[in-house]
Amino acid sequence: MSAENAVKNYIREAVTSIDNINVNSVVEITEVFSRCLSSGGKILLCGNGGSASDASHFAGELVGRFRTERTAMAAVALTTDMAVITALANDYGYERVFSRQVEAIGRKGDILVAISTSGTSSNVVSAAETAKQRGLSVVAFTSKLGKKLEWADFHWESGSTETSFTQEQMLVAFHAICFGLEEVLVGKE
């Protein structure tokens, strides 16, 4: 197969994958985020690897802006402070790098966004369990590989088992949530 054919095939498959996003779930999560932010809560986000980058990107869109100039939305990516992450990994083990941060800054009424394509990343699951114990809601973003998640209050699941398609669907879902939040919340400022 030529590079041109490979690229065209991939893009065709990715577009089909994006067409299959569970829109109703994205709407429900947008409404949950809106209630949290409107009541003074914040959104904490975590994930590993590409999901860590997605957590940081999503937080940046909320704190900065997506498309509309507006008041900042309270969001913190638990994936970005290397001094904190390496200290926690050294002192408590990698499994607790996010849960310990949830202990420090998570409050009842906040939301933890737990991003894990497999739905089984031990440090993400540990953070979700800590969040639940502390009265935070947990919103999980996983691939189709993720089974029923006992630790999630809301679960967005990709229709794909392919990691790259799942990540692309998540990015579209994250951007749709940002757009929805700006549409709903900016008029209330």
NUTINU-256044 format. One record per residue: residue number from 1; residue in one letter; x, y, z of N, C-alpha, C in turn. Coordinates in steps of 0.2 Angstrom, whole numbers, plus 5000, padded with zeros to 4 digits. Example, Ala and Ser with C-alpha at 12.3 -4.5 7.8 and 13.67 -1.06 7.14 Angstrom:
# residues 2
<num 1 residu A npx 5066 npy 4972 npz 5039 capx 5062 capy 4978 capz 5039 cpx 5066 cpy 4984 cpz 5039>
<num 2 residu S npx 5064 npy 4989 npz 5035 capx 5068 capy 4995 capz 5036 cpx 5064 cpy 5000 cpz 5039>
//
This chain:
# residues 189
<num 1 residu M npx 5004 npy 4994 npz 5000 capx 5000 capy 5000 capz 5000 cpx 5004 cpy 5006 cpz 5000>
<num 2 residu S npx 5003 npy 5011 npz 4996 capx 5006 capy 5017 capz 4996 cpx 5005 cpy 5022 cpz 5002>
<num 3 residu A npx 5009 npy 5026 npz 5003 capx 5008 capy 5031 capz 5009 cpx 5002 cpy 5035 cpz 5008>
<num 4 residu E npx 5000 npy 5037 npz 5002 capx 4994 capy 5041 capz 5000 cpx 4988 cpy 5037 cpz 5002>
<num 5 residu N npx 4988 npy 5030 npz 5000 capx 4982 capy 5026 capz 5001 cpx 4982 cpy 5025 cpz 5009>
<num 6 residu A npx 4987 npy 5024 npz 5012 capx 4987 capy 5022 capz 5019 cpx 4984 cpy 5028 cpz 5023>
<num 7 residu V npx 4986 npy 5034 npz 5021 capx 4984 capy 5041 capz 5024 cpx 4976 cpy 5041 cpz 5023>
<num 8 residu K npx 4974 npy 5041 npz 5016 capx 4967 capy 5041 capz 5014 cpx 4963 cpy 5036 cpz 5018>
<num 9 residu N npx 4965 npy 5030 npz 5018 capx 4961 capy 5025 capz 5022 cpx 4960 cpy 5027 cpz 5029>
<num 10 residu Y npx 4966 npy 5029 npz 5032 capx 4965 capy 5031 capz 5040 cpx 4961 cpy 5036 cpz 5041>
<num 11 residu I npx 4961 npy 5042 npz 5037 capx 4957 capy 5047 capz 5038 cpx 4949 cpy 5045 cpz 5036>
<num 12 residu R npx 4948 npy 5041 npz 5032 capx 4941 capy 5039 capz 5030 cpx 4939 cpy 5035 cpz 5036>
<num 13 residu E npx 4943 npy 5031 npz 5039 capx 4941 capy 5027 capz 5045 cpx 4940 cpy 5032 cpz 5051>
<num 14 residu A npx 4944 npy 5037 npz 5052 capx 4943 capy 5041 capz 5058 cpx 4937 cpy 5045 cpz 5057>
<num 15 residu V npx 4935 npy 5048 npz 5051 capx 4929 capy 5051 capz 5050 cpx 4923 cpy 5047 cpz 5052>
<num 16 residu T npx 4923 npy 5041 npz 5050 capx 4918 capy 5036 capz 5051 cpx 4917 cpy 5035 cpz 5059>
<num 17 residu S npx 4923 npy 5035 npz 5062 capx 4923 capy 5034 capz 5069 cpx 4920 cpy 5040 cpz 5073>
<num 18 residu I npx 4922 npy 5046 npz 5071 capx 4919 capy 5052 capz 5074 cpx 4912 cpy 5053 cpz 5072>
<num 19 residu D npx 4909 npy 5051 npz 5067 capx 4902 capy 5051 capz 5065 cpx 4898 cpy 5046 cpz 5070>
<num 20 residu N npx 4902 npy 5042 npz 5073 capx 4898 capy 5037 capz 5078 cpx 4899 cpy 5039 cpz 5085>
<num 21 residu I npx 4901 npy 5045 npz 5087 capx 4901 capy 5048 capz 5094 cpx 4895 cpy 5047 cpz 5097>
<num 22 residu N npx 4895 npy 5045 npz 5103 capx 4889 capy 5045 capz 5107 cpx 4887 cpy 5052 cpz 5110>
<num 23 residu V npx 4883 npy 5056 npz 5106 capx 4881 capy 5063 capz 5107 cpx 4877 cpy 5064 cpz 5113>
<num 24 residu N npx 4872 npy 5059 npz 5114 capx 4868 capy 5060 capz 5120 cpx 4872 cpy 5060 cpz 5127>
<num 25 residu S npx 4877 npy 5056 npz 5127 capx 4882 capy 5055 capz 5133 cpx 4886 cpy 5062 cpz 5134>
<num 26 residu V npx 4888 npy 5065 npz 5128 capx 4892 capy 5071 capz 5128 cpx 4887 cpy 5077 cpz 5131>
<num 27 residu V npx 4881 npy 5077 npz 5128 capx 4876 capy 5082 capz 5131 cpx 4875 cpy 5081 cpz 5138>
<num 28 residu E npx 4874 npy 5075 npz 5141 capx 4873 capy 5074 capz 5148 cpx 4879 cpy 5076 cpz 5152>
<num 29 residu I npx 4885 npy 5075 npz 5150 capx 4891 capy 5077 capz 5153 cpx 4892 cpy 5084 cpz 5153>
<num 30 residu T npx 4890 npy 5087 npz 5148 capx 4891 capy 5095 capz 5147 cpx 4886 cpy 5098 cpz 5152>
<num 31 residu E npx 4880 npy 5095 npz 5153 capx 4875 capy 5098 capz 5158 cpx 4878 cpy 5097 cpz 5165>
<num 32 residu V npx 4881 npy 5091 npz 5167 capx 4884 capy 5090 capz 5173 cpx 4890 cpy 5095 cpz 5175>
<num 33 residu F npx 4894 npy 5096 npz 5170 capx 4899 capy 5101 capz 5171 cpx 4896 cpy 5108 cpz 5172>
<num 34 residu S npx 4891 npy 5110 npz 5168 capx 4888 capy 5116 capz 5169 cpx 4885 cpy 5117 cpz 5176>
<num 35 residu R npx 4882 npy 5112 npz 5179 capx 4879 capy 5113 capz 5186 cpx 4885 cpy 5113 cpz 5190>
<num 36 residu C npx 4890 npy 5110 npz 5190 capx 4896 capy 5110 capz 5194 cpx 4899 cpy 5117 cpz 5194>
<num 37 residu L npx 4901 npy 5120 npz 5188 capx 4904 capy 5126 capz 5187 cpx 4899 cpy 5132 cpz 5190>
<num 38 residu S npx 4893 npy 5131 npz 5188 capx 4888 capy 5136 capz 5190 cpx 4888 cpy 5137 cpz 5198>
<num 39 residu S npx 4889 npy 5131 npz 5201 capx 4888 capy 5131 capz 5209 cpx 4895 cpy 5133 cpz 5212>
<num 40 residu G npx 4900 npy 5135 npz 5208 capx 4906 capy 5136 capz 5211 cpx 4911 cpy 5130 cpz 5212>
<num 41 residu G npx 4910 npy 5125 npz 5209 capx 4914 capy 5119 capz 5209 cpx 4920 cpy 5120 cpz 5204>
<num 42 residu K npx 4924 npy 5115 npz 5204 capx 4929 capy 5114 capz 5199 cpx 4930 cpy 5108 cpz 5196>
<num 43 residu I npx 4933 npy 5107 npz 5190 capx 4934 capy 5101 capz 5187 cpx 4942 cpy 5099 cpz 5187>
<num 44 residu L npx 4943 npy 5093 npz 5190 capx 4950 capy 5090 capz 5190 cpx 4950 cpy 5085 cpz 5185>
<num 45 residu L npx 4956 npy 5085 npz 5181 capx 4957 capy 5080 capz 5176 cpx 4963 cpy 5076 cpz 5177>
<num 46 residu C npx 4963 npy 5069 npz 5175 capx 4969 capy 5065 capz 5175 cpx 4969 cpy 5060 cpz 5170>
<num 47 residu G npx 4975 npy 5058 npz 5168 capx 4976 capy 5052 capz 5163 cpx 4983 cpy 5051 cpz 5162>
<num 48 residu N npx 4985 npy 5046 npz 5159 capx 4992 capy 5044 capz 5157 cpx 4993 cpy 5045 cpz 5150>
<num 49 residu G npx 5000 npy 5046 npz 5148 capx 5002 capy 5047 capz 5141 cpx 4998 cpy 5052 cpz 5137>
<num 50 residu G npx 4995 npy 5050 npz 5132 capx 4991 capy 5054 capz 5128 cpx 4985 cpy 5057 cpz 5131>
<num 51 residu S npx 4982 npy 5053 npz 5136 capx 4977 capy 5055 capz 5140 cpx 4979 cpy 5061 cpz 5145>
<num 52 residu A npx 4985 npy 5060 npz 5147 capx 4988 capy 5066 capz 5151 cpx 4988 cpy 5072 cpz 5147>
<num 53 residu S npx 4990 npy 5072 npz 5141 capx 4990 capy 5078 capz 5136 cpx 4983 cpy 5080 cpz 5135>
<num 54 residu D npx 4978 npy 5075 npz 5134 capx 4971 capy 5077 capz 5133 cpx 4969 cpy 5081 cpz 5140>
<num 55 residu A npx 4970 npy 5078 npz 5146 capx 4968 capy 5082 capz 5152 cpx 4971 cpy 5089 cpz 5152>
<num 56 residu S npx 4977 npy 5090 npz 5150 capx 4980 capy 5097 capz 5150 cpx 4977 cpy 5101 cpz 5145>
<num 57 residu H npx 4975 npy 5098 npz 5139 capx 4972 capy 5102 capz 5134 cpx 4965 cpy 5104 cpz 5136>
<num 58 residu F npx 4961 npy 5100 npz 5138 capx 4954 capy 5101 capz 5140 cpx 4954 cpy 5106 cpz 5146>
<num 59 residu A npx 4959 npy 5106 npz 5151 capx 4959 capy 5111 capz 5156 cpx 4961 cpy 5118 cpz 5153>
<num 60 residu G npx 4965 npy 5118 npz 5149 capx 4967 capy 5124 capz 5145 cpx 4962 cpy 5127 cpz 5142>
<num 61 residu E npx 4957 npy 5123 npz 5138 capx 4952 capy 5126 capz 5135 cpx 4947 cpy 5129 cpz 5140>
<num 62 residu L npx 4946 npy 5126 npz 5146 capx 4941 capy 5128 capz 5151 cpx 4944 cpy 5134 cpz 5154>
<num 63 residu V npx 4950 npy 5134 npz 5156 capx 4953 capy 5140 capz 5160 cpx 4954 cpy 5146 cpz 5155>
<num 64 residu G npx 4956 npy 5145 npz 5149 capx 4957 capy 5150 capz 5144 cpx 4951 cpy 5152 cpz 5141>
<num 65 residu R npx 4950 npy 5149 npz 5135 capx 4944 capy 5150 capz 5131 cpx 4944 cpy 5145 cpz 5126>
<num 66 residu F npx 4938 npy 5143 npz 5124 capx 4937 capy 5139 capz 5118 cpx 4936 cpy 5143 cpz 5112>
<num 67 residu R npx 4930 npy 5146 npz 5111 capx 4929 capy 5151 capz 5106 cpx 4927 cpy 5158 cpz 5108>
<num 68 residu T npx 4925 npy 5158 npz 5114 capx 4922 capy 5165 capz 5117 cpx 4926 cpy 5168 cpz 5122>
<num 69 residu E npx 4927 npy 5174 npz 5122 capx 4930 capy 5178 capz 5128 cpx 4925 cpy 5178 cpz 5133>
<num 70 residu R npx 4927 npy 5175 npz 5139 capx 4923 capy 5174 capz 5145 cpx 4927 cpy 5174 cpz 5151>
<num 71 residu T npx 4923 npy 5173 npz 5157 capx 4926 capy 5172 capz 5163 cpx 4929 cpy 5165 cpz 5163>
<num 72 residu A npx 4935 npy 5164 npz 5166 capx 4938 capy 5158 capz 5166 cpx 4934 cpy 5152 cpz 5170>
<num 73 residu M npx 4934 npy 5146 npz 5168 capx 4931 capy 5141 capz 5171 cpx 4936 cpy 5137 cpz 5175>
<num 74 residu A npx 4934 npy 5135 npz 5181 capx 4939 capy 5132 capz 5186 cpx 4940 cpy 5125 cpz 5184>
<num 75 residu A npx 4946 npy 5124 npz 5182 capx 4949 capy 5117 capz 5180 cpx 4956 cpy 5116 cpz 5181>
<num 76 residu V npx 4958 npy 5110 npz 5183 capx 4965 capy 5109 capz 5185 cpx 4967 cpy 5102 cpz 5182>
<num 77 residu A npx 4972 npy 5102 npz 5178 capx 4975 capy 5096 capz 5175 cpx 4980 cpy 5093 cpz 5181>
<num 78 residu L npx 4978 npy 5087 npz 5183 capx 4983 capy 5084 capz 5189 cpx 4989 cpy 5081 cpz 5185>
<num 79 residu T npx 4990 npy 5082 npz 5179 capx 4995 capy 5079 capz 5175 cpx 5001 cpy 5083 cpz 5174>
<num 80 residu T npx 5001 npy 5089 npz 5176 capx 5006 capy 5094 capz 5173 cpx 5011 cpy 5096 cpz 5178>
<num 81 residu D npx 5011 npy 5096 npz 5184 capx 5016 capy 5098 capz 5189 cpx 5021 cpy 5092 cpz 5190>
<num 82 residu M npx 5027 npy 5092 npz 5187 capx 5031 capy 5087 capz 5187 cpx 5035 cpy 5086 cpz 5194>
<num 83 residu A npx 5035 npy 5092 npz 5198 capx 5038 capy 5091 capz 5204 cpx 5033 cpy 5088 cpz 5209>
<num 84 residu V npx 5027 npy 5089 npz 5208 capx 5022 capy 5086 capz 5213 cpx 5022 cpy 5078 cpz 5210>
<num 85 residu I npx 5021 npy 5077 npz 5204 capx 5020 capy 5070 capz 5202 cpx 5026 cpy 5066 cpz 5204>
<num 86 residu T npx 5032 npy 5068 npz 5203 capx 5038 capy 5064 capz 5204 cpx 5039 cpy 5064 cpz 5212>
<num 87 residu A npx 5037 npy 5069 npz 5216 capx 5038 capy 5068 capz 5223 cpx 5033 cpy 5063 cpz 5225>
<num 88 residu L npx 5026 npy 5063 npz 5223 capx 5021 capy 5058 capz 5225 cpx 5023 cpy 5051 cpz 5223>
<num 89 residu A npx 5026 npy 5050 npz 5216 capx 5028 capy 5044 capz 5214 cpx 5033 cpy 5041 cpz 5218>
<num 90 residu N npx 5038 npy 5045 npz 5220 capx 5044 capy 5043 capz 5224 cpx 5041 cpy 5041 cpz 5231>
<num 91 residu D npx 5037 npy 5045 npz 5234 capx 5035 capy 5044 capz 5241 cpx 5029 cpy 5040 cpz 5242>
<num 92 residu Y npx 5025 npy 5039 npz 5238 capx 5019 capy 5035 capz 5238 cpx 5018 cpy 5030 cpz 5233>
<num 93 residu G npx 5021 npy 5030 npz 5228 capx 5021 capy 5026 capz 5222 cpx 5016 cpy 5029 cpz 5217>
<num 94 residu Y npx 5018 npy 5027 npz 5211 capx 5014 capy 5030 capz 5205 cpx 5007 cpy 5029 cpz 5205>
<num 95 residu E npx 5004 npy 5024 npz 5208 capx 4997 capy 5023 capz 5209 cpx 4994 cpy 5029 cpz 5212>
<num 96 residu R npx 4997 npy 5032 npz 5216 capx 4994 capy 5038 capz 5220 cpx 4995 cpy 5045 cpz 5218>
<num 97 residu V npx 4999 npy 5046 npz 5212 capx 5000 capy 5052 capz 5210 cpx 4994 cpy 5057 cpz 5208>
<num 98 residu F npx 4989 npy 5054 npz 5207 capx 4983 capy 5058 capz 5206 cpx 4978 cpy 5058 cpz 5212>
<num 99 residu S npx 4978 npy 5052 npz 5215 capx 4973 capy 5052 capz 5221 cpx 4975 cpy 5057 cpz 5227>
<num 100 residu R npx 4982 npy 5057 npz 5227 capx 4985 capy 5062 capz 5233 cpx 4983 cpy 5069 cpz 5231>
<num 101 residu Q npx 4983 npy 5071 npz 5224 capx 4981 capy 5078 capz 5222 cpx 4974 cpy 5079 cpz 5223>
<num 102 residu V npx 4970 npy 5074 npz 5222 capx 4962 capy 5074 capz 5223 cpx 4961 cpy 5075 cpz 5231>
<num 103 residu E npx 4965 npy 5072 npz 5235 capx 4965 capy 5073 capz 5242 cpx 4966 cpy 5080 cpz 5244>
<num 104 residu A npx 4971 npy 5083 npz 5241 capx 4973 capy 5090 capz 5242 cpx 4969 cpy 5095 cpz 5240>
<num 105 residu I npx 4966 npy 5095 npz 5234 capx 4962 capy 5100 capz 5231 cpx 4955 cpy 5099 cpz 5229>
<num 106 residu G npx 4953 npy 5092 npz 5229 capx 4946 capy 5091 capz 5228 cpx 4941 cpy 5092 cpz 5234>
<num 107 residu R npx 4936 npy 5095 npz 5232 capx 4930 capy 5096 capz 5237 cpx 4924 cpy 5094 cpz 5235>
<num 108 residu K npx 4919 npy 5092 npz 5239 capx 4913 capy 5090 capz 5238 cpx 4910 cpy 5094 cpz 5233>
<num 109 residu G npx 4907 npy 5092 npz 5228 capx 4904 capy 5096 capz 5222 cpx 4908 cpy 5097 cpz 5216>
<num 110 residu D npx 4914 npy 5095 npz 5217 capx 4919 capy 5096 capz 5211 cpx 4918 cpy 5089 cpz 5207>
<num 111 residu I npx 4921 npy 5089 npz 5201 capx 4921 capy 5084 capz 5197 cpx 4928 cpy 5081 cpz 5195>
<num 112 residu L npx 4929 npy 5075 npz 5195 capx 4935 capy 5072 capz 5193 cpx 4934 cpy 5069 cpz 5186>
<num 113 residu V npx 4938 npy 5071 npz 5181 capx 4937 capy 5068 capz 5174 cpx 4943 cpy 5063 cpz 5174>
<num 114 residu A npx 4941 npy 5057 npz 5173 capx 4946 capy 5051 capz 5173 cpx 4946 cpy 5049 cpz 5166>
<num 115 residu I npx 4952 npy 5050 npz 5163 capx 4953 capy 5048 capz 5156 cpx 4957 cpy 5042 cpz 5155>
<num 116 residu S npx 4955 npy 5036 npz 5153 capx 4959 capy 5030 capz 5152 cpx 4956 cpy 5026 cpz 5147>
<num 117 residu T npx 4959 npy 5025 npz 5141 capx 4956 capy 5021 capz 5136 cpx 4954 cpy 5014 cpz 5138>
<num 118 residu S npx 4958 npy 5011 npz 5142 capx 4957 capy 5005 capz 5145 cpx 4952 cpy 5005 cpz 5150>
<num 119 residu G npx 4951 npy 5010 npz 5154 capx 4947 capy 5010 capz 5160 cpx 4950 cpy 5007 cpz 5166>
<num 120 residu T npx 4956 npy 5005 npz 5165 capx 4959 capy 5001 capz 5171 cpx 4966 cpy 5004 cpz 5173>
<num 121 residu S npx 4968 npy 5010 npz 5171 capx 4974 capy 5013 capz 5173 cpx 4974 cpy 5013 cpz 5181>
<num 122 residu S npx 4978 npy 5010 npz 5185 capx 4978 capy 5010 capz 5192 cpx 4978 cpy 5017 cpz 5195>
<num 123 residu N npx 4982 npy 5021 npz 5193 capx 4982 capy 5028 capz 5196 cpx 4976 cpy 5032 cpz 5194>
<num 124 residu V npx 4973 npy 5031 npz 5189 capx 4967 capy 5034 capz 5187 cpx 4961 cpy 5031 cpz 5191>
<num 125 residu V npx 4960 npy 5025 npz 5192 capx 4955 capy 5022 capz 5196 cpx 4956 cpy 5024 cpz 5203>
<num 126 residu S npx 4962 npy 5024 npz 5206 capx 4964 capy 5026 capz 5213 cpx 4961 cpy 5033 cpz 5214>
<num 127 residu A npx 4962 npy 5037 npz 5209 capx 4960 capy 5044 capz 5209 cpx 4952 cpy 5045 cpz 5210>
<num 128 residu A npx 4949 npy 5041 npz 5205 capx 4942 capy 5040 capz 5205 cpx 4939 cpy 5038 cpz 5212>
<num 129 residu E npx 4942 npy 5033 npz 5215 capx 4940 capy 5030 capz 5221 cpx 4940 cpy 5035 cpz 5226>
<num 130 residu T npx 4946 npy 5039 npz 5227 capx 4947 capy 5044 capz 5231 cpx 4942 cpy 5050 cpz 5230>
<num 131 residu A npx 4941 npy 5051 npz 5224 capx 4936 capy 5057 capz 5223 cpx 4929 cpy 5055 cpz 5225>
<num 132 residu K npx 4927 npy 5049 npz 5224 capx 4920 capy 5046 capz 5227 cpx 4920 cpy 5047 cpz 5234>
<num 133 residu Q npx 4925 npy 5045 npz 5238 capx 4925 capy 5045 capz 5245 cpx 4925 cpy 5052 cpz 5247>
<num 134 residu R npx 4927 npy 5057 npz 5244 capx 4927 capy 5064 capz 5246 cpx 4921 cpy 5068 cpz 5243>
<num 135 residu G npx 4917 npy 5064 npz 5240 capx 4910 capy 5068 capz 5238 cpx 4911 cpy 5071 cpz 5231>
<num 136 residu L npx 4916 npy 5070 npz 5227 capx 4916 capy 5072 capz 5220 cpx 4913 cpy 5068 cpz 5216>
<num 137 residu S npx 4910 npy 5070 npz 5210 capx 4907 capy 5066 capz 5205 cpx 4913 cpy 5064 cpz 5200>
<num 138 residu V npx 4912 npy 5058 npz 5197 capx 4918 capy 5056 capz 5193 cpx 4915 cpy 5054 cpz 5186>
<num 139 residu V npx 4918 npy 5058 npz 5181 capx 4916 capy 5057 capz 5174 cpx 4922 cpy 5053 cpz 5171>
<num 140 residu A npx 4920 npy 5047 npz 5168 capx 4925 capy 5043 capz 5165 cpx 4925 cpy 5044 cpz 5157>
<num 141 residu F npx 4930 npy 5044 npz 5154 capx 4931 capy 5044 capz 5147 cpx 4935 cpy 5038 cpz 5145>
<num 142 residu T npx 4932 npy 5033 npz 5142 capx 4936 capy 5026 capz 5140 cpx 4934 cpy 5024 cpz 5133>
<num 143 residu S npx 4938 npy 5019 npz 5131 capx 4936 capy 5016 capz 5124 cpx 4931 cpy 5011 cpz 5125>
<num 144 residu K npx 4929 npy 5007 npz 5120 capx 4924 capy 5002 capz 5121 cpx 4927 cpy 4996 cpz 5125>
<num 145 residu L npx 4933 npy 4996 npz 5126 capx 4936 capy 4991 capz 5130 cpx 4935 cpy 4992 cpz 5137>
<num 146 residu G npx 4933 npy 4998 npz 5139 capx 4931 capy 4999 capz 5146 cpx 4925 cpy 4995 cpz 5148>
<num 147 residu K npx 4925 npy 4991 npz 5153 capx 4919 capy 4988 capz 5156 cpx 4915 cpy 4992 cpz 5160>
<num 148 residu K npx 4910 npy 4990 npz 5163 capx 4906 capy 4994 capz 5168 cpx 4910 cpy 4996 cpz 5173>
<num 149 residu L npx 4910 npy 5003 npz 5174 capx 4915 capy 5006 capz 5179 cpx 4911 cpy 5007 cpz 5185>
<num 150 residu E npx 4912 npy 5004 npz 5191 capx 4909 capy 5005 capz 5197 cpx 4911 cpy 5011 cpz 5200>
<num 151 residu W npx 4917 npy 5014 npz 5198 capx 4919 capy 5020 capz 5201 cpx 4917 cpy 5027 cpz 5197>
<num 152 residu A npx 4913 npy 5026 npz 5192 capx 4911 capy 5032 capz 5188 cpx 4904 cpy 5033 cpz 5189>
<num 153 residu D npx 4902 npy 5040 npz 5190 capx 4895 capy 5042 capz 5190 cpx 4893 cpy 5043 cpz 5183>
<num 154 residu F npx 4897 npy 5045 npz 5179 capx 4895 capy 5046 capz 5172 cpx 4901 cpy 5043 cpz 5167>
<num 155 residu H npx 4899 npy 5040 npz 5162 capx 4904 capy 5036 capz 5158 cpx 4903 cpy 5037 cpz 5151>
<num 156 residu W npx 4907 npy 5041 npz 5148 capx 4907 capy 5042 capz 5141 cpx 4912 cpy 5036 cpz 5138>
<num 157 residu E npx 4909 npy 5032 npz 5133 capx 4913 capy 5027 capz 5130 cpx 4913 cpy 5027 cpz 5123>
<num 158 residu S npx 4919 npy 5027 npz 5120 capx 4920 capy 5027 capz 5113 cpx 4917 cpy 5021 cpz 5110>
<num 159 residu G npx 4914 npy 5021 npz 5104 capx 4912 capy 5015 capz 5101 cpx 4917 cpy 5011 cpz 5098>
<num 160 residu S npx 4924 npy 5013 npz 5099 capx 4929 capy 5010 capz 5096 cpx 4934 cpy 5006 cpz 5101>
<num 161 residu T npx 4937 npy 5001 npz 5099 capx 4942 capy 4998 capz 5103 cpx 4949 cpy 5000 cpz 5101>
<num 162 residu E npx 4949 npy 5004 npz 5095 capx 4956 capy 5006 capz 5093 cpx 4958 cpy 5012 cpz 5096>
<num 163 residu T npx 4963 npy 5012 npz 5100 capx 4965 capy 5018 capz 5104 cpx 4966 cpy 5025 cpz 5100>
<num 164 residu S npx 4968 npy 5025 npz 5094 capx 4969 capy 5031 capz 5091 cpx 4962 cpy 5034 cpz 5089>
<num 165 residu F npx 4957 npy 5030 npz 5087 capx 4950 capy 5032 capz 5086 cpx 4947 cpy 5034 cpz 5092>
<num 166 residu T npx 4948 npy 5031 npz 5097 capx 4945 capy 5033 capz 5104 cpx 4948 cpy 5040 cpz 5106>
<num 167 residu Q npx 4954 npy 5041 npz 5105 capx 4957 capy 5047 capz 5107 cpx 4955 cpy 5053 cpz 5102>
<num 168 residu E npx 4954 npy 5052 npz 5096 capx 4951 capy 5057 capz 5092 cpx 4944 cpy 5058 cpz 5093>
<num 169 residu Q npx 4940 npy 5053 npz 5095 capx 4933 capy 5054 capz 5097 cpx 4933 cpy 5058 cpz 5104>
<num 170 residu M npx 4937 npy 5057 npz 5108 capx 4938 capy 5060 capz 5115 cpx 4939 cpy 5068 cpz 5113>
<num 171 residu L npx 4944 npy 5069 npz 5109 capx 4945 capy 5076 capz 5108 cpx 4939 cpy 5080 cpz 5105>
<num 172 residu V npx 4936 npy 5077 npz 5100 capx 4930 capy 5080 capz 5098 cpx 4924 cpy 5081 cpz 5104>
<num 173 residu A npx 4924 npy 5076 npz 5108 capx 4919 capy 5076 capz 5113 cpx 4921 cpy 5082 cpz 5118>
<num 174 residu F npx 4928 npy 5082 npz 5120 capx 4930 capy 5088 capz 5124 cpx 4929 cpy 5095 cpz 5121>
<num 175 residu H npx 4930 npy 5095 npz 5115 capx 4929 capy 5102 capz 5111 cpx 4921 cpy 5103 cpz 5111>
<num 176 residu A npx 4917 npy 5098 npz 5110 capx 4910 capy 5099 capz 5110 cpx 4907 cpy 5101 cpz 5117>
<num 177 residu I npx 4910 npy 5098 npz 5122 capx 4909 capy 5100 capz 5129 cpx 4910 cpy 5108 cpz 5130>
<num 178 residu C npx 4916 npy 5110 npz 5128 capx 4919 capy 5117 capz 5129 cpx 4914 cpy 5121 cpz 5125>
<num 179 residu F npx 4912 npy 5120 npz 5119 capx 4907 capy 5124 capz 5115 cpx 4901 cpy 5124 cpz 5119>
<num 180 residu G npx 4898 npy 5119 npz 5121 capx 4892 capy 5118 capz 5125 cpx 4892 cpy 5123 cpz 5131>
<num 181 residu L npx 4897 npy 5122 npz 5135 capx 4898 capy 5126 capz 5141 cpx 4898 cpy 5133 cpz 5140>
<num 182 residu E npx 4902 npy 5135 npz 5135 capx 4902 capy 5142 capz 5133 cpx 4895 cpy 5145 cpz 5131>
<num 183 residu E npx 4891 npy 5141 npz 5127 capx 4885 capy 5143 capz 5125 cpx 4880 cpy 5144 cpz 5131>
<num 184 residu V npx 4881 npy 5139 npz 5136 capx 4876 capy 5139 capz 5141 cpx 4878 cpy 5144 cpz 5147>
<num 185 residu L npx 4884 npy 5144 npz 5148 capx 4887 capy 5148 capz 5154 cpx 4888 cpy 5155 cpz 5153>
<num 186 residu V npx 4890 npy 5157 npz 5147 capx 4892 capy 5164 capz 5145 cpx 4886 cpy 5169 cpz 5146>
<num 187 residu G npx 4880 npy 5166 npz 5144 capx 4874 capy 5170 capz 5144 cpx 4872 cpy 5172 cpz 5151>
<num 188 residu K npx 4875 npy 5168 npz 5156 capx 4873 capy 5169 capz 5163 cpx 4878 cpy 5173 cpz 5167>
<num 189 residu E npx 4883 npy 5176 npz 5164 capx 4888 capy 5180 capz 5167 cpx 4886 cpy 5187 cpz 5168>
//
